[in-house]
């Protein structure tokens, strides 16, 4: 089945989202490095591994089993009026099934959080993906320790828990992820 891919360039009211370039890697890395949740609130197994640099992800994207580089996207998020890079989005088309649009990573620099940019991107992404077809749902994993992310994704319409993975007992090194899903039935994120 042919896959309709996320456009290399799309816009929301205040933002421009487009495929990331190698030249942007240092600025994207600064966004990632500035977000405490990525370093302090990620799950235990992720804390034990060194961070994978943005440049490395751009050059060799993390793919699901039997995945294809063509189905992976890393996109930079910029403020339309100023061109300032404020975030990044990585996605995968058709994982784990052909009708699912997977959200890998979504990050907005802390200096720009709380201004409505995050919900604006996810609303625009949802609308864009809905138009692509054949996607009927969007999914992502969130760490149960990252309460801020869980609240954000629930408000963005990822309100169905598909699965919980992780350790059965709580401890300092225990981890658990929740697989969240948003239906693309015609309603956008708020």
Order of alpha helices (4+ residues) and beta strands (2+ residues): beta-beta-alpha-alpha-alpha-alpha-beta-beta-beta-alpha-beta-alpha-beta-beta
